[in-house]
Amino acid sequence: MKILITGAYGMLGSDLREVLKNQELIVTGSKDLDITDEEKVVEFVCENSPELVINAAAYTAVDDCETHYDDAYAVNAIGPKNLAIACNKLDIPLVHISTDYVFDGTKRTPLIEADKLGPQSAYGKTKLAGEEFIQENTDKYFILRTAWLYGLHGNNFVKTMLDLAENHDEITVVDDQVGSPTYSFDLAVAITNLLFSDKYGIYHVTNEGECSWYEFAKLIFELSNIDVKVVPVTTEEFPRPAPRPHYSVLNNKKWNSSGFVPMRTYQEALSEYLSLYNFFKKTNRI
Ligand SMILES: NC(=O)c1ccc[n+]([C@@H]2O[C@H](COP(=O)([O-])OP(=O)(O)OC[C@H]3O[C@@H](n4cnc5c(N)ncnc54)[C@H](OP(=O)(O)O)[C@@H]3O)[C@@H](O)[C@H]2O)c1
């Protein structure tokens, strides 16, 4: 299948290139195809005539979005809109990735696709605008909301914890934000379910299970046999520029009941990730 991947050199994009390597791929970073430019996007998509577009491009620096709203809006809202317009012209599906941050975090049970939206941060607002633009501009879309991504490529919470442990005996981590850490490689594999599917719509797709950042950090060190003291703190004690939801666990039920392959638990995914991470680090590949 001929597939265009935008944002192909980011964390998820890199895993998508690996997972989909047996397909005919057109891979683009922001220098090859700036998704904020409607004319270029439509021209590029029409000239290359893919059968499917996967948008892994985004402005993902959550705190920076607060002070760079227009830039974030361009990439997270206008970008997906442009891709939706182009896909609609060619009558091909668009796979787009969204986030748990479109919810306000007040619910205390796993969120379903139809739950009330209420992004609190600039990042969440721009991502929600992207979802809405896609739905307005094409019918053949898959919007996958995922959460707390980590992978082998790019910065993420797991790498930050492992780096910190190299020169700290004690690390403080927020214990009042609960979510579902998700391995970007598992999400890339999940996306392969969609290649020949016409079950369009919005889906929640994360690794199964839930934990706080504190609990996740403890597990990272436990599985890595690293002896470091992890101290739980509240969000108030560890303020960040962008507000984060206190609870944003996503319910994968719709994904599972649509016949797509269920996601494994975050513990299983983390364990595999850490083995690979350590191997790649030892062999200087990351
Ligand atoms: N990371 C998380 O925890 C998380 C959680 C939930 C959902 N998500 C969503 O998952 C998706 C993948 O996230 P990720 O963490 O893999 O992102 P990432 O590593 O930050 O990669 C995003 C890529 O987008 C590209 N990009 C930025 N502006 C662009 C533009 N104007 N035109 C084309 N490409 C552009 C960047 O390419 P260049 O480097 O070439 O500029 C970058 O490689 C995103 O939609 C994100 O919102 C992420």
The ligand as an ORCA input file, in Angstrom:
! r2SCAN-3c Opt
* xyz 0 1
  N       4.327     12.603     23.139
  C       3.235     12.341     23.849
  O       3.286     12.093     25.067
  C       1.885     12.299     23.160
  C       0.743     11.995     23.935
  C      -0.501     11.946     23.303
  C      -0.588     12.203     21.943
  N       0.512     12.521     21.232
  C       0.378     12.793     19.806
  O       1.060     11.769     19.102
  C       1.561     12.281     17.879
  C       3.035     11.942     17.742
  O       3.724     12.553     18.806
  P       5.305     12.438     18.980
  O       5.566     12.477     20.442
  O       5.821     11.313     18.142
  O       5.772     13.824     18.361
  P       7.250     14.369     18.100
  O       8.268     13.363     18.458
  O       7.322     15.726     18.721
  O       7.268     14.507     16.525
  C       6.446     15.414     15.885
  C       7.012     15.683     14.520
  O       6.174     16.678     13.912
  C       6.957     17.343     12.980
  N       6.445     18.680     12.660
  C       6.373     19.755     13.488
  N       5.863     20.797     12.808
  C       5.619     20.369     11.551
  C       5.103     20.982     10.390
  N       4.726     22.277     10.374
  N       4.985     20.247      9.261
  C       5.364     18.953      9.252
  N       5.867     18.302     10.329
  C       5.983     19.018     11.461
  C       8.337     17.467     13.603
  O       9.212     17.373     12.518
  P      10.564     18.202     12.408
  O      11.396     17.701     13.544
  O      11.044     17.842     11.060
  O      10.209     19.657     12.581
  C       8.428     16.251     14.535
  O       9.330     15.296     14.056
  C       1.240     13.772     17.886
  O       0.047     13.998     17.192
  C       1.007     14.089     19.352
  O       0.162     15.200     19.534
  C       1.756     12.571     21.806
*
